[in-house]
Each structure stands twice: as structure tokens, then as C-alpha cells.
Amino acid sequence: MIKKLEGFVVGKNLKVGMTLDQAITLLGVPKKINVKRGTGPSLDSTSIEYAAHGVMIHNLSGKANVEAIELFPTFKGLFANGIKMGDKVPILIEKYGVPQSMSATLARYPDKGLYFSLKKNVLVSTWIFVKNSKIFSHQLFKSH
């Protein structure tokens, strides 16, 4: 039985690399847009917040594609492999394998561009980056 895509499915209809036009068509008109300074002008970025959906998308200034997706605890959608906010660490490991590194608060999958924030072994938020992302937040996650 094929399930219809309903809402937002990370890795299917909501993914890094998609164009901003596609993301805005999917998510709607944003309520809030912020510009963040990078370590140089070419690394400045824009953050587009969809608080009602629990999603923030990020792109490098002047670029037309989504560089990163941030999912908040309020994100109600699913990931393409079926995980969701509130799932426990064993489910993450079952779906993605053992993280490259893990602490009490972060499971890191840098080869997949995935960083899962944890609280008491429960998934509470996620960052997803395009490969070799130049967004400042990605540099911070990579250095941990």
C-alpha cells in the first residue's frame, strides 16, 4: 500500500538543495525573515522562519537553493524514513545507523548532513545541511 504524502516529509517534499521557490510554495508565505552575517560577505545567510510548521530554512545570500533546514520540537511532519520528533535514540540508530559521534545532547551524522538534538534520549530538534555547506551553523556542528 502506498501512503500519500501529507504535509511535510523531510527528504521527500522538504529537502536541502531544493530551490527557495519550491520551499516557499510548499511552506507558504513566511512570517519572519532574518539575515545572519557569516565570516565573510559570501557567507552571509538568510533564515526564513515558519513557526507554525516548526521549520526554518536557511540559504546563503544571493543563492537560490535551500542550504539548511532546521526543525524545531514543534515540527509535526515526518522524515522520509518514518522518524519524527519525540522518537527515542534506538529508533534513530535503527533508521540511520550508529552516529559518527554522540553526546547526551547531540547525535552527529556529518556524512549525511544530519545533526539530531537530544534531550533525555529523545529527538527534540534537527539540522540538515547540504553537502559541504558553508553556512556558519554547519561549521559549528562540524567542529564538535
TATA-V559146 format. One record per pair of residues at least 6 apart in sequence whose C-alpha atoms are under 8 Angstrom apart, sorted by the first residue. I is the first residue (numbers start at 0). GAP is how many residues later the second one is. If there is no record, write none. Layout:
# TATA-V559146
[[I GAP] [I GAP]]
This chain:
# TATA-V559146
[[6 70] [7 6] [7 69] [7 70] [8 68] [8 69] [8 70] [8 71] [9 67] [9 68] [9 69] [9 70] [10 68] [10 69] [11 67] [11 68] [12 13] [13 9] [13 12] [14 51] [14 54] [15 49] [15 50] [15 51] [15 52] [15 53] [15 112] [15 113] [15 114] [16 48] [16 49] [16 50] [16 113] [17 47] [17 48] [18 45] [18 46] [18 47] [19 44] [19 45] [19 46] [20 43] [22 43] [23 6] [26 23] [26 26] [29 18] [29 19] [29 20] [30 18] [30 19] [30 20] [31 16] [31 17] [31 18] [32 13] [32 14] [32 15] [32 16] [33 12] [33 13] [33 14] [34 9] [34 10] [34 11] [34 12] [35 8] [35 9] [35 10] [35 11] [36 6] [36 7] [36 8] [37 6] [37 7] [37 97] [37 98] [38 97] [41 18] [41 19] [42 17] [42 18] [42 91] [42 92] [42 93] [43 16] [43 17] [43 91] [44 13] [44 14] [44 15] [44 16] [44 90] [45 12] [45 13] [45 14] [45 15] [46 9] [46 10] [46 11] [46 12] [47 8] [47 9] [47 10] [48 6] [48 7] [48 8] [49 6] [52 21] [52 22] [52 23] [53 17] [53 18] [53 19] [53 20] [53 21] [53 22] [54 14] [54 15] [54 16] [54 17] [54 20] [55 13] [55 14] [55 15] [56 9] [56 10] [56 11] [56 12] [56 13] [57 8] [57 9] [57 10] [57 11] [57 12] [58 6] [58 7] [58 8] [58 9] [58 76] [59 7] [59 74] [59 75] [66 62] [66 63] [66 66] [66 68] [67 59] [67 60] [67 61] [67 62] [67 65] [67 67] [68 58] [68 59] [68 60] [69 55] [69 56] [69 57] [69 58] [70 54] [70 55] [70 56] [71 52] [71 53] [71 54] [72 12] [72 13] [72 51] [72 52] [73 11] [74 10] [75 8] [75 9] [76 7] [77 6] [77 7] [80 14] [82 8] [82 9] [82 12] [83 39] [84 37] [84 38] [84 39] [84 40] [85 36] [85 37] [85 38] [86 35] [86 36] [87 33] [87 34] [87 35] [88 32] [88 33] [88 34] [92 6] [98 8] [98 9] [98 10] [99 7] [99 8] [99 9] [99 10] [100 6] [100 7] [100 8] [101 6] [103 14] [103 15] [103 16] [103 17] [104 12] [104 13] [104 14] [104 15] [104 16] [105 9] [105 10] [105 11] [105 12] [106 8] [106 9] [106 10] [106 11] [107 6] [107 7] [107 8] [108 6] [109 32] [110 20] [111 19] [112 14] [112 15] [112 16] [112 17] [112 18] [113 12] [113 13] [113 14] [113 15] [114 11] [114 12] [114 13] [114 26] [115 7] [115 8] [115 9] [115 10] [115 11] [116 6] [116 7] [116 8] [116 9] [117 6] [117 7] [128 9]]
